Amino acid sequence: MEKVWDYCLFLLKQKIDKEAFETWIKPIEPVKIEDNVFYLKVPNRFFKIWLEENYVNEISSNLSFIKGEKIKISFIIEESEKAFLESNDYLRYEKDINIPYFNPSYSFENFVVGPSNQLAHAACQAVASFPSKAYNPLFIYGGVGLGKTHLLNAIGLYVYKNKIIPKEKICFISSEEFTSQLIDAIRYEKTHEFRKKFRNMDIFLVDDVQFLSNKEMTQVEFFHAFNALFESNKQIVLTSDLFPKDIPNLEERLKSRFEWGLITDIQPPDVETKVAILKKKAGLNRIPLPDDVAFYLASSIDSNIRTLEGSLIRLSAFSSLSGSPISLSMAKEILKNIIKEKDFFVDINKIQKVVSSFFNIKLSTLIGKRKQKNVVFPRQIGIYLARKLTNLSLMEIGERFGGKDHSTVIHSIRKIEKRVNEESSLKDLINILIERIKLSKY
């Protein structure tokens, strides 16, 4: 066992950067191999979460290569941590093989609601409470790591725990797993069982449907499963990184059906919501998180919630191993490769003055309430730049542009983002404005 693990470490060292290897891989201890399961001991629950989200597939594939057979990984937490987990629902859910796996951490209670996800959250709660009677199908879309999977899991968890739907009638699956099961069904001549399984569900929760793209046979089976469930008045909830019409190489009939019910999006959260998310996560995992560190992480990490929570776990793991409390200086040092210090601080007044000057319109007109055609586009540019270059919340940005409401601000940002991705000339214009804002003496 030790030799197998040593060889695995050698292979992992070639693929993982030195800092990550020293932090996350080196502290792992091999325990035993039993029934093609390799048991590995980790220092605490934060390690377990991080490894499961980032390195478990890499470790498993290397061990499978070494052993010449499929090896699964099971992380064992040291005794000091085990008592906490045994009092938690996690192990109970994990051991029950008769239900789809739901992560008990991804519940409605643990989901932080803000202006950017309020509608999606409310719709999911309605669907969970009254399947097939609220919104059917429900389609949730938004960027990576913004909480779509959390909400999908929360629906399944709620209907299971409250016995609204029998456990054997709940389907919670990713589109990639759907494809994998279809391939196995074809391979072993069990397509009839495959079809019967999915068409007899009472609730059909499918994550990441954008990965149906380019999979013609999977799309055909998915289409018929969708139709059978919809016609039987069974609840369907789908998530995607993209709006239905924007999913490439997807059959038009599927796109059309995805739009039959309610479509709701999740936008990146503002700073206040991100701080609330961090505080919630820290409280659930008993992590002492100072306010200045929470605000630093929230204001510095723009990518997604997953990166935000991953940074918190990384700080917690370092604090646990080093015996040092989490501090702002520690956060800046440990996360220096993730968080790049901003080169400059931008005041929204400067943005507004540069934009009004560039487009040759009065500042009072740009930030006013009138909707002249020649002002709408510059105003959207100003709102987009304010979101990109300041730490102001969406509500604050709206206030500084004539009292615009939250939905108007989001609409402006999304419209400019879409055009920037499609039009190189607009992307160049945005870069020119940013340079002018940097150099401006306003």
Salt bridges, closest charged atoms under 4 A:
GLU19 OE2 - ARG314 NH2 3.11
GLU22 OE1 - LYS26 NZ 3.48
GLU29 OE1 - LYS41 NZ 3.77
GLU34 OE1 - LYS32 NZ 3.75
GLU52 OE2 - LYS48 NZ 2.79
GLU58 OE2 - LYS15 NZ 3.42
GLU79 OE2 - LYS82 NZ 2.99
GLU81 OE1 - ARG45 NH1 2.46
ASP89 OD1 - ARG92 NH2 2.78
ASP89 OD2 - LYS161 NZ 3.85
GLU94 OE2 - LYS48 NZ 3.98
ASP202 OD1 - LYS234 NZ 3.17
GLU221 OE2 - ARG195 NH2 2.69
GLU221 OE1 - ARG199 NH2 3.74
ASP241 OD1 - LYS148 NZ 3.25
GLU251 OE1 - ARG253 NE 2.47
GLU252 OE2 - LYS255 NZ 3.64
ASP265 OD2 - ARG414 NH1 3.15
ASP291 OD1 - LYS279 NZ 2.63
ASP302 OD1 - LYS274 NZ 3.73
GLU309 OE1 - LYS281 NZ 3.89
GLU333 OE2 - LYS336 NZ 2.94
GLU422 OE2 - LYS418 NZ 2.80
GLU423 OE2 - ARG419 NE 3.03
GLU435 OE2 - LYS438 NZ 3.53
